[in-house]
Amino acid sequence: MRLNRKIMALCVQERNGKMRKTIGIKDNKAKISIIWVISILFIAANLRAPITSIGPLISLICDDTGINNAVAGMVTTIPLIAFTLVSPAAPLIAKRIGMEWTLLYSLLLLIVGLFFRSISSVTALMTGMAFMGIAIAVGNVLLPGIIKQKHPEKAGILTGAYIASMNLSSAIGFGISIPLAKEAGLGWQGSLLCWAILAIATLILWLPQVKGKRGERKNRASKSTTSIFSFEMWKSPTAWNITLFMGLQSLPFYILSAWLPDMLMAQGMDQAKSGWMLSVNQFTSLPATIITPIVAMRISNRSILGIISGILMTIGMVGVGFGQLLLIPICMVLIGLGNGMAISFAMITFGLRTESAQQAADLSGMAQSIGYLLAAIGPILIGLIHDLTHSWALPKLILIFITVLLIISGAFVGQRKPVLKKIQKSDEKSYSI
């Protein structure tokens, strides 16, 4: 009798477990909201276009405000400095008030920044760029974390989609700035202000995500009796390797964005065509950014993705540095595919190598802080080396060396071992997955 009762109890437990598992799966699927996905894509679109849209307008801004090229260079550097300073703080703020509220406040700050930088004043322009940089840094850091928090099972496709949205808006921002300023007659101020429309639309879409979160926000604040800063992530050698990979993949992108036209014109390419090479690089990265995170979720040996991305970029860099002009478009396609793979692989790694949403945000903040620091310094150093040597030969060799290091770092980034083995109870409770 006792044996029969035990068998019956085990059967009931197994049946209930299966029922709970099935219900859990159904609930998980039901939680995926189209509005939430669209909101994430809109937030991603705001993370690049407001920055890339200002580059083509620099000459108009200089003529109107009277600033010199050195000051104009600071305009595009300010957001990168903000990324470096703010990225580590973003997950700490999110831990206090929640990711949804943090993203909401960042959107509000972004809108303020977009209005400020559209005023015909150097002070307002710089202030607006600083506000924008802070707001965009928060979005950069928290999107991988909130995807892991809400839909870890869909992390691959969601990561690919939001990075593609980022890159597409970046290319559009670069392309329509001058037509809006000149052909539409809006001037540089109106051309920049147009991006406030996208930010306001994103804010409206995001508002439902904070509905009912006020009580949760108060609970977080009341429970935070100790310091919220943790050095655990910064002590991890694995986290530092992922950070190195993030920095190495960002360096070529920002160096080429600043100096590729000059490099190609020195080889004999005309100015218009050299500018188009950046667009080729940007658009060819889109397929790779979409596909790579999906593949990373399904294969066992993820390191191959980091290695391939580095190899593609290395071959492309060798072609750009020492190949014939006819091969440059093909080389830019290879660099675009490699860079698209690398950035999306880095972003999906924040979720794959961590065990909670808070850990993913912490790793994202650390990697992006150091990564964008390198991105801010890289173009300046390359320009300085060119001024000292009066040649692009050494800068090109440095770019090739960076991509070789990317191959080596990528081989370790794809390992399956978690960055931190232990999850703090407070994190697990606050960010259950």
C-alpha positions in Angstrom: 0.0 0.0 0.0 2.7 2.4 0.9 4.6 1.6 -2.3 1.4 2.2 -4.3 0.8 5.5 -2.6 4.4 6.6 -3.3 4.0 5.7 -7.0 0.7 7.5 -7.2 2.2 10.6 -5.5 5.2 10.6 -8.0 2.8 10.3 -10.9 0.7 13.2 -9.7 3.9 15.3 -9.1 5.2 14.5 -12.6 1.8 15.3 -14.2 1.6 18.6 -12.3 5.2 19.4 -13.2 4.4 18.8 -16.9 1.3 20.9 -16.6 3.2 23.7 -15.0 5.9 23.5 -17.6 3.3 23.6 -20.4 1.5 26.5 -18.8 4.8 28.3 -18.4 5.6 27.9 -22.0 2.2 29.2 -23.1 2.5 32.1 -20.7 6.0 32.9 -22.0 4.7 33.0 -25.6 1.7 35.1 -24.5 4.0 37.7 -22.9 5.7 38.6 -26.2 4.0 41.9 -27.2 4.2 43.4 -30.6 4.2 46.9 -29.1 7.1 45.9 -26.8 9.1 44.6 -29.8 8.4 47.8 -31.9 9.3 49.9 -28.9 12.7 48.1 -28.6 13.3 48.7 -32.3 12.4 52.4 -32.0 14.7 52.8 -29.0 17.5 51.2 -31.0 16.9 53.6 -33.9 17.5 56.5 -31.5 20.9 55.1 -30.5 22.8 56.0 -33.7 20.9 58.3 -36.0 21.1 61.4 -33.8 24.9 61.1 -33.8 25.5 60.2 -37.4 23.2 62.9 -38.6 25.4 65.6 -37.4 28.6 64.6 -39.3 27.5 65.8 -42.7 26.3 69.1 -41.3 29.6 70.1 -39.6 30.6 72.5 -42.3 27.2 74.2 -42.2 27.5 74.5 -38.4 31.0 75.9 -38.6 29.9 78.5 -41.1 26.9 79.5 -39.0 28.4 79.5 -35.6 32.0 80.5 -36.5 33.6 77.5 -34.6 36.9 76.1 -35.9 37.6 72.5 -36.9 39.0 71.6 -33.5 35.8 72.6 -31.7 33.8 70.9 -34.4 35.7 67.7 -33.7 34.6 67.9 -30.1 31.0 68.0 -31.1 31.2 64.4 -32.4 33.5 63.3 -29.6 31.3 64.4 -26.7 28.8 61.5 -27.1 31.6 59.0 -27.0 33.0 60.5 -23.8 29.5 60.4 -22.3 29.3 56.7 -23.3 32.5 56.0 -21.5 31.5 57.8 -18.3 27.8 56.8 -18.1 27.9 53.2 -19.3 29.0 51.7 -15.9 26.4 53.8 -14.1 23.4 52.8 -16.2 22.9 49.3 -14.7 23.2 50.7 -11.2 20.4 53.2 -11.8 18.3 50.4 -13.4 18.9 48.3 -10.2 17.4 51.1 -8.1 14.4 52.1 -10.2 14.0 49.3 -12.8 15.0 49.1 -16.4 11.7 50.4 -17.8 11.8 53.6 -15.8 15.5 54.1 -16.5 14.9 53.9 -20.3 11.9 56.2 -20.0 14.0 58.9 -18.3 16.7 58.4 -20.9 14.2 59.1 -23.7 13.1 62.3 -21.9 16.7 63.4 -21.6 17.3 62.5 -25.3 14.4 64.7 -26.4 15.8 67.6 -24.3 19.2 67.1 -25.8 17.8 67.1 -29.4 16.0 70.4 -28.8 19.1 72.0 -27.1 21.5 71.1 -30.0 19.1 72.7 -32.6 19.6 76.1 -31.1 22.1 78.4 -32.9 24.5 78.6 -30.0 27.8 76.8 -29.4 27.0 76.3 -25.7 23.5 74.9 -26.5 25.0 72.6 -29.1 27.6 71.2 -26.8 25.1 70.8 -23.9 22.6 69.1 -26.2 25.3 66.6 -27.4 26.2 65.9 -23.8 22.6 65.2 -22.9 22.2 63.0 -26.0 25.3 61.1 -25.2 24.1 60.3 -21.6 20.7 59.2 -22.9 22.1 57.0 -25.7 24.6 55.4 -23.3 21.8 54.2 -21.1 20.0 52.7 -24.1 23.1 51.1 -25.3 23.7 49.4 -22.0 20.2 48.3 -21.0 18.8 46.9 -24.2 20.7 43.6 -23.9 19.7 43.3 -20.2 16.0 44.0 -20.8 15.9 41.5 -23.6 17.4 38.8 -21.3 14.9 39.8 -18.6 11.8 39.7 -20.7 12.4 37.2 -23.5 15.7 35.2 -23.1 14.4 32.5 -25.4 14.1 35.0 -28.2 17.4 36.8 -27.4 19.0 35.9 -30.8 16.4 37.3 -33.1 15.6 40.3 -30.9 19.3 41.2 -30.6 19.8 40.9 -34.4 16.7 43.0 -35.0 17.6 45.9 -32.7 21.2 46.1 -34.0 19.9 46.1 -37.5 17.6 48.9 -36.6 20.5 50.8 -35.1 22.7 50.4 -38.2 19.8 51.2 -40.6 18.9 54.4 -38.8 22.6 55.3 -38.7 22.9 55.0 -42.5 19.6 57.0 -43.0 20.9 59.7 -40.6 24.0 60.1 -42.6 22.2 60.2 -45.9 19.3 62.6 -45.3 20.9 65.3 -43.2 22.1 67.4 -46.1 18.9 67.0 -48.2 16.8 68.1 -45.2 19.1 71.1 -44.5 19.4 72.3 -48.1 16.8 70.8 -50.4 14.0 71.0 -47.8 15.2 74.4 -46.6 15.3 73.4 -42.9 18.9 74.5 -42.3 21.2 72.5 -40.0 19.0 73.3 -37.0 15.8 72.0 -38.6 17.6 68.9 -40.0 18.8 68.0 -36.5 15.5 68.8 -34.9 13.7 66.3 -37.1 15.1 63.5 -35.0 13.1 64.7 -32.0 10.0 63.4 -33.9 11.4 59.9 -33.7 12.4 60.3 -30.0 8.9 61.6 -29.1 7.2 58.7 -30.9 9.5 56.3 -29.1 8.6 57.8 -25.7 4.9 57.4 -26.5 5.4 53.8 -27.5 7.4 53.1 -24.3 4.9 54.6 -21.8 2.8 51.4 -21.5 5.9 49.5 -20.4 6.2 51.5 -17.2 2.4 51.2 -16.4 2.0 49.5 -13.1 5.7 49.6 -12.3 5.5 52.6 -9.9 5.0 50.3 -6.8 7.8 48.0 -8.0 10.0 51.1 -8.3 9.3 52.2 -4.8 10.0 48.8 -3.4 13.4 48.8 -5.2 14.3 52.1 -3.7 13.2 51.2 -0.2 15.2 47.9 -0.2 18.4 49.5 -1.5 19.9 50.2 1.9 23.5 49.4 0.9 25.7 50.6 -1.9 24.6 49.3 -5.3 28.0 49.4 -6.9 29.7 46.0 -7.3 33.3 45.3 -8.5 32.5 41.6 -9.1 32.2 42.0 -12.9 35.3 44.2 -13.1 37.3 41.5 -11.3 36.4 38.8 -13.9 39.1 37.9 -16.5 36.4 36.6 -18.8 34.5 39.9 -18.6 37.7 41.8 -19.4 38.2 39.6 -22.5 34.6 40.4 -23.7 35.4 44.0 -23.0 38.5 43.8 -25.1 36.6 42.2 -27.9 34.0 45.0 -27.7 36.7 47.6 -27.9 38.6 45.9 -30.7 35.5 45.7 -32.9 34.6 49.3 -32.3 38.0 50.8 -33.0 38.1 50.0 -36.8 34.6 51.3 -37.2 35.2 54.7 -35.7 38.7 55.1 -37.2 37.4 54.3 -40.7 34.4 56.6 -40.1 36.8 59.5 -39.4 39.6 58.7 -41.8 38.6 56.3 -44.6 37.8 59.1 -47.2 41.2 60.7 -46.6 42.9 57.3 -46.9 41.2 56.5 -50.1 41.7 60.0 -51.6 45.4 59.6 -50.9 45.3 56.5 -53.0 43.7 58.4 -55.9 39.9 57.9 -55.3 37.7 60.9 -55.8 35.9 62.5 -52.8 32.4 61.5 -53.7 33.2 57.9 -54.3 35.3 57.7 -51.1 32.3 58.9 -49.1 30.1 56.2 -50.6 32.5 53.5 -49.4 31.3 54.3 -45.8 27.7 53.7 -46.9 28.7 50.4 -48.6 30.3 49.4 -45.3 27.2 50.3 -43.3 24.6 48.7 -45.4 26.5 45.4 -45.9 26.7 45.0 -42.2 22.9 44.7 -41.9 22.5 41.0 -42.9 25.4 40.0 -40.6 23.8 41.8 -37.6 20.5 40.0 -38.1 21.9 36.5 -38.7 24.8 36.3 -36.2 22.8 36.4 -32.9 20.4 33.8 -34.2 23.2 31.5 -35.2 25.0 32.1 -31.8 21.9 30.8 -30.0 21.9 27.6 -31.9 25.5 26.4 -32.3 27.7 24.8 -29.7 31.0 26.4 -30.8 30.3 30.1 -30.7 33.9 31.0 -30.9 33.9 30.4 -34.6 31.7 33.5 -35.0 34.3 35.7 -33.3 37.1 34.2 -35.4 35.3 34.6 -38.7 34.3 38.2 -38.0 38.0 39.0 -37.3 39.2 37.2 -40.4 36.7 39.0 -42.7 37.8 42.4 -41.2 41.5 41.5 -41.5 41.2 40.5 -45.2 39.2 43.7 -45.9 41.8 45.9 -44.1 44.7 44.4 -46.0 42.8 45.1 -49.2 42.1 48.7 -48.2 45.7 49.2 -47.1 47.6 47.7 -49.9 45.1 46.6 -52.6 44.1 48.2 -55.9 41.3 50.8 -56.0 39.1 48.4 -58.0 39.1 46.0 -55.0 38.1 48.6 -52.4 34.3 48.1 -52.8 34.8 44.3 -52.2 37.0 45.0 -49.2 34.4 47.4 -47.7 31.8 44.6 -48.1 34.1 42.2 -46.2 34.8 44.8 -43.5 31.0 45.5 -43.2 30.1 41.9 -42.9 32.9 41.3 -40.3 32.0 44.4 -38.3 28.3 43.5 -38.4 29.1 40.0 -37.1 31.4 41.4 -34.4 29.1 44.0 -32.9 26.1 41.6 -32.9 28.2 38.8 -31.5 29.4 41.1 -28.7 25.9 42.2 -27.9 24.4 38.7 -27.7 27.4 37.6 -25.6 26.3 40.0 -22.8 23.2 37.8 -22.4 24.7 34.4 -23.2 27.6 34.6 -20.8 25.6 35.9 -17.8 22.9 34.3 -15.6 20.6 37.2 -14.8 19.4 40.4 -16.5 21.3 42.5 -13.9 24.5 40.7 -14.8 23.9 41.2 -18.5 23.4 44.9 -17.9 26.6 45.1 -15.7 28.7 43.3 -18.3 27.2 45.5 -21.1 28.0 48.7 -19.1 31.6 47.6 -18.4 32.3 46.5 -22.0 30.7 49.5 -23.6 32.4 51.9 -21.3 35.9 50.7 -22.2 34.9 50.0 -25.8 33.8 53.6 -26.4 36.8 55.0 -24.6 38.9 53.2 -27.2 36.6 54.4 -29.9 37.0 58.0 -28.8 40.8 57.8 -28.5 41.5 55.7 -31.7 40.6 58.3 -34.4 42.6 61.0 -32.5 45.7 58.8 -32.3 45.5 57.7 -35.9 45.2 61.4 -37.0 48.2 62.3 -34.8 50.3 59.4 -36.3 49.4 60.6 -39.8 50.4 64.2 -39.0 53.7 63.0 -37.6 54.6 60.6 -40.5 52.7 62.4 -43.3 51.7 58.9 -44.5 48.8 56.5 -44.1 51.0 53.4 -44.2 51.5 53.1 -40.4 47.8 53.8 -39.5 46.8 51.1 -42.0 49.2 48.6 -40.4 47.8 49.5 -37.0 44.2 48.7 -38.3 45.4 45.3 -39.6 47.0 44.6 -36.2 43.8 45.5 -34.4 41.8 43.1 -36.5 44.3 40.3 -35.9 43.9 40.9 -32.2 40.1 40.7 -32.7 40.5 37.1 -34.1 42.5 36.0 -31.0 40.0 37.7 -28.6 37.0 36.3 -30.5 38.3 32.7 -30.0 37.8 33.1 -26.2 34.7 35.3 -26.2 32.5 32.4 -27.6 33.2 30.1 -24.7 30.1 28.8 -22.8 31.3 29.3 -19.2 29.4 32.1 -17.4 31.3 35.3 -16.6 30.1 35.1 -12.9 29.0 31.7 -11.5 27.1 33.1 -8.6 23.9 35.2 -8.8 23.2 37.5 -5.9 19.9 36.8 -4.4 18.8 40.4 -4.6 19.5 40.4 -8.4 17.7 37.1 -8.9 14.7 38.3 -7.0 14.6 41.7 -8.8 15.4 40.3 -12.3 13.9 36.9 -12.5 14.2 35.3 -15.9 
